Amino acid sequence: MHSIARGSCLALVLGALLSQAVWAHHGWAWATDDEFELSGVIIDVRLGNPHGELTLEVGAEHWIVEVGQPWRNTRAGLTEELLRPGQAITAHGHRSAREGEKRMKAERLVIDGNNHVLYPDRES
């Protein structure tokens, strides 16, 4: 009986810790408050849940740009045709607060002069 109770407590504690880690990454807490703009060419695409990621070639660097969940990308008018390798984009959003990490979370993408707003509630 004690081992079942101990196992249940351990599972609850681990679940709470893991959910905080996921929340911290998939929320905005990991990013700076400052607006950030990044222009480059898509070299790799991973769309799907929990959110999509684009790898951009920016000069000699590779950056990861987080876009939205599938429903959010669709609502913003972002299609697989637009988010393809070779496509030039400008991403507006917030960069990682971790020094040296080349990652940002996009609020808006500009592709071929068209704005694709992922988070309209965050636009100023």
Backbone bond lengths (Angstrom), bond angles and torsions (degrees), N, CA, C in turn:
res aa  C-N    CA-C-N  psi(-1)  N-CA   C-N-CA  omega(-1)  CA-C   N-CA-C  phi
1 M - - - 1.447 - - 1.525 110.86 -
2 H 1.354 116.35 -42.02 1.461 119.61 -179.33 1.523 111.38 -65.08
3 S 1.333 117.42 -36.91 1.466 119.63 -179.09 1.526 110.77 -68.48
4 I 1.320 117.97 -32.62 1.470 120.81 177.00 1.523 109.50 -67.54
5 A 1.328 116.50 -45.64 1.462 120.60 179.33 1.529 110.36 -63.58
6 R 1.323 117.42 -42.73 1.456 121.72 179.08 1.536 110.15 -62.82
7 G 1.317 116.22 -43.55 1.465 120.41 178.85 1.516 111.76 -63.69
8 S 1.321 116.95 -39.58 1.467 121.03 178.61 1.529 110.67 -64.80
9 C 1.326 116.43 -43.38 1.473 120.35 178.71 1.523 110.60 -63.05
10 L 1.306 116.55 -43.03 1.463 120.73 178.97 1.528 110.27 -61.68
11 A 1.312 116.87 -42.92 1.466 120.74 179.19 1.525 110.86 -62.53
12 L 1.317 118.05 -40.60 1.464 121.29 178.61 1.523 111.73 -65.07
13 V 1.323 115.98 -43.96 1.470 119.72 179.88 1.526 110.53 -64.44
14 L 1.322 117.08 -46.57 1.471 120.24 178.91 1.522 111.08 -62.00
15 G 1.316 116.77 -41.75 1.464 120.55 178.23 1.517 111.50 -60.69
16 A 1.317 117.24 -42.83 1.463 120.85 178.95 1.524 111.04 -64.47
17 L 1.324 117.82 -43.70 1.458 121.09 179.67 1.515 111.92 -64.87
18 L 1.313 116.88 -44.60 1.466 120.23 -179.87 1.513 111.39 -65.46
19 S 1.323 117.72 -40.12 1.461 119.30 -179.37 1.522 110.78 -65.45
20 Q 1.345 118.47 -34.06 1.456 120.90 176.50 1.520 110.66 -66.91
21 A 1.313 117.61 -40.09 1.463 120.58 179.17 1.520 110.92 -64.55
22 V 1.318 117.07 -43.44 1.469 121.32 178.61 1.515 109.64 -64.13
23 W 1.334 117.67 -45.36 1.462 121.63 179.84 1.521 110.42 -59.88
24 A 1.328 117.32 -43.98 1.458 120.65 -178.43 1.518 111.19 -62.63
25 H 1.327 117.75 -39.81 1.457 119.93 -179.46 1.521 111.42 -74.37
26 H 1.310 117.71 -45.21 1.458 120.18 -172.65 1.511 113.26 -87.20
27 G 1.328 117.69 -5.31 1.452 120.81 170.75 1.522 107.96 -87.18
28 W 1.316 115.56 -149.29 1.454 120.72 -179.52 1.522 111.90 -112.40
29 A 1.322 118.52 -1.18 1.465 121.86 -173.71 1.530 112.90 -61.08
30 W 1.306 118.36 -27.36 1.465 121.50 -177.32 1.522 112.75 -80.50
31 A 1.344 117.32 -8.84 1.465 121.27 -175.63 1.531 110.83 -106.09
32 T 1.328 115.12 156.79 1.468 120.28 177.54 1.526 109.58 -72.11
33 D 1.335 115.22 164.68 1.466 120.52 176.24 1.525 111.56 -82.71
34 D 1.327 116.70 -19.66 1.462 121.22 -176.69 1.523 111.28 -72.35
35 E 1.331 114.84 140.10 1.464 120.32 174.71 1.526 108.51 -67.15
36 F 1.325 115.54 146.12 1.459 121.35 -175.85 1.521 108.21 -141.41
37 E 1.323 116.71 141.73 1.466 122.03 178.88 1.521 108.08 -126.39
38 L 1.324 115.49 138.03 1.457 121.22 -177.63 1.527 108.65 -141.54
39 S 1.323 116.79 128.18 1.466 121.52 177.77 1.514 109.32 -117.67
40 G 1.320 115.58 137.57 1.450 120.19 178.90 1.515 111.01 -172.80
41 V 1.322 115.11 -168.70 1.466 122.56 -178.56 1.526 108.15 -116.99
42 I 1.317 115.59 132.21 1.463 120.59 178.88 1.524 109.23 -66.96
43 I 1.343 115.93 128.28 1.469 119.63 175.34 1.527 111.76 -115.39
44 D 1.342 116.80 -15.74 1.467 119.93 177.34 1.521 108.62 -154.07
45 V 1.323 115.83 148.24 1.464 122.38 -177.08 1.514 109.24 -135.33
46 R 1.333 115.26 133.37 1.462 121.47 170.08 1.514 106.81 -134.29
47 L 1.326 115.91 106.98 1.456 120.71 179.92 1.518 109.13 -105.13
48 G 1.302 116.79 155.34 1.454 121.02 179.24 1.511 110.79 133.82
49 N 1.301 115.84 -167.28 1.459 122.17 -178.26 1.517 110.65 -88.52
50 P 1.288 121.06 151.14 1.457 125.55 1.39 1.525 112.81 -77.49
51 H 1.326 119.30 -18.58 1.460 124.21 174.09 1.521 107.54 -161.07
52 G 1.312 115.43 160.56 1.453 119.27 178.50 1.523 111.61 -84.02
53 E 1.317 115.19 160.10 1.458 121.54 175.96 1.522 109.39 -136.27
54 L 1.312 114.66 134.50 1.451 121.95 174.57 1.519 107.43 -112.42
55 T 1.316 117.41 138.30 1.464 120.51 170.94 1.514 106.19 -101.76
56 L 1.338 115.65 122.49 1.456 121.36 180.00 1.519 110.19 -107.49
57 E 1.307 114.34 141.31 1.457 120.36 169.75 1.522 106.17 -93.83
58 V 1.321 115.19 117.79 1.459 122.39 -178.93 1.524 106.06 -123.53
59 G 1.314 116.09 98.02 1.466 119.52 -172.60 1.517 108.58 62.90
60 A 1.324 116.75 -125.87 1.470 121.42 179.44 1.529 112.10 -93.28
61 E 1.341 117.51 3.55 1.468 121.47 -176.50 1.516 111.68 -105.56
62 H 1.328 114.61 156.30 1.463 121.53 172.89 1.518 107.94 -114.32
63 W 1.309 116.92 128.48 1.457 123.92 -179.54 1.524 109.16 -117.90
64 I 1.320 116.16 144.92 1.464 122.14 172.42 1.520 107.08 -99.07
65 V 1.320 116.23 126.17 1.461 122.17 177.37 1.524 107.37 -115.33
66 E 1.327 115.92 115.07 1.461 120.16 176.47 1.517 108.71 -80.62
67 V 1.320 115.69 128.25 1.458 121.61 173.19 1.532 106.17 -106.64
68 G 1.322 117.24 -164.02 1.456 119.54 -173.42 1.512 115.08 -87.97
69 Q 1.323 112.82 -178.13 1.456 120.37 171.13 1.532 107.47 -67.42
70 P 1.330 118.19 163.12 1.466 119.65 -177.80 1.533 113.75 -51.56
71 W 1.334 118.54 -44.36 1.468 120.62 -179.02 1.526 111.20 -65.28
72 R 1.330 117.07 -35.34 1.464 120.85 -179.25 1.534 110.13 -71.03
73 N 1.331 117.12 -40.61 1.468 120.86 177.17 1.525 110.32 -61.88
74 T 1.326 116.46 -44.05 1.471 120.73 179.09 1.523 110.30 -61.09
75 R 1.327 116.66 -46.36 1.464 121.12 -179.79 1.530 111.08 -60.33
76 A 1.338 117.33 -33.55 1.470 121.67 179.86 1.528 112.11 -81.53
77 G 1.336 117.85 -3.82 1.458 121.01 -179.89 1.518 113.73 83.46
78 L 1.319 116.48 16.71 1.469 120.26 179.26 1.519 109.81 -88.85
79 T 1.304 115.67 121.42 1.463 122.02 -179.08 1.520 109.70 -114.80
80 E 1.315 116.06 166.65 1.467 119.88 175.63 1.526 110.61 -61.39
81 E 1.320 117.18 -30.70 1.461 121.18 178.64 1.529 111.02 -65.21
82 L 1.337 117.03 -39.08 1.461 120.71 178.10 1.525 112.27 -75.02
83 L 1.325 116.34 -38.07 1.463 121.39 -176.60 1.524 109.34 -96.45
84 R 1.322 115.12 70.07 1.468 120.37 -176.99 1.523 109.80 -126.72
85 P 1.314 116.37 153.77 1.464 118.93 175.47 1.531 110.88 -54.89
86 G 1.328 115.39 138.49 1.460 121.79 -179.26 1.519 113.38 96.91
87 Q 1.326 117.53 -14.64 1.464 122.38 -178.98 1.528 110.08 -78.76
88 A 1.335 117.18 127.82 1.463 121.73 174.61 1.522 108.89 -82.90
89 I 1.331 116.57 135.38 1.464 121.13 178.86 1.527 110.16 -141.04
90 T 1.319 114.37 160.60 1.458 121.86 167.61 1.516 106.41 -121.76
91 A 1.309 116.07 125.14 1.462 121.82 179.38 1.519 109.09 -105.84
92 H 1.328 115.73 135.14 1.459 123.06 176.12 1.517 107.00 -116.57
93 G 1.325 116.85 132.42 1.455 119.68 -179.91 1.504 110.69 172.83
94 H 1.342 115.50 -132.89 1.468 121.09 -174.76 1.522 109.60 -137.34
95 R 1.322 115.81 133.01 1.463 120.91 -178.77 1.519 110.72 -86.57
96 S 1.304 115.09 164.19 1.462 122.01 178.35 1.520 110.40 -61.35
97 A 1.329 115.37 140.78 1.466 121.03 176.03 1.526 111.00 -79.80
98 R 1.324 117.08 -12.35 1.464 120.94 179.67 1.528 108.87 -77.35
99 E 1.313 116.23 119.01 1.456 121.15 -176.54 1.527 111.08 -57.28
100 G 1.325 115.02 129.99 1.457 121.07 177.71 1.516 114.65 86.98
101 E 1.332 118.54 -13.31 1.469 120.13 -179.61 1.525 109.49 -78.93
102 K 1.301 116.26 125.04 1.461 122.44 -178.33 1.529 109.06 -95.68
103 R 1.320 114.90 73.87 1.460 122.94 -178.17 1.516 108.26 -143.05
104 M 1.313 115.35 142.17 1.455 119.75 174.89 1.516 110.06 -143.33
105 K 1.311 115.04 158.64 1.459 121.77 175.27 1.520 106.55 -109.31
106 A 1.318 116.08 120.88 1.463 120.88 -176.22 1.519 110.93 -85.21
107 E 1.328 115.04 136.09 1.463 122.04 169.85 1.524 109.74 -97.35
108 R 1.338 114.62 -28.73 1.463 120.62 -176.25 1.517 108.69 -151.89
109 L 1.333 115.88 141.31 1.466 121.89 173.71 1.518 108.21 -117.51
110 V 1.322 115.96 142.30 1.460 121.50 172.87 1.518 106.65 -113.32
111 I 1.337 114.84 120.37 1.456 121.53 -178.92 1.521 107.88 -131.12
112 D 1.318 116.46 123.19 1.473 122.09 -178.46 1.527 111.49 51.74
113 G 1.329 116.47 39.06 1.463 121.50 177.71 1.520 115.23 80.45
114 N 1.324 117.52 -1.45 1.469 121.34 -179.37 1.523 110.84 -102.29
115 N 1.340 115.38 134.71 1.464 121.62 176.90 1.511 110.49 -83.87
116 H 1.324 116.16 134.44 1.466 123.49 175.92 1.528 105.86 -124.72
117 V 1.328 115.49 99.91 1.462 121.51 -173.67 1.511 109.73 -89.81
118 L 1.332 115.60 116.20 1.462 122.13 -179.31 1.526 112.27 -84.47
119 Y 1.322 116.39 -36.10 1.465 121.61 -175.71 1.522 109.29 -127.92
120 P 1.332 118.57 77.82 1.467 120.41 -177.13 1.525 113.17 -61.51
121 D 1.311 118.13 -26.23 1.463 121.11 179.76 1.530 112.00 -73.83
122 R 1.331 117.79 -13.73 1.471 121.54 179.94 1.522 111.76 -100.62
123 E 1.312 118.49 -7.06 1.456 121.41 -179.46 1.520 109.61 -69.93
124 S 1.327 116.03 137.68 1.470 119.67 179.32 1.498 111.47 -95.18
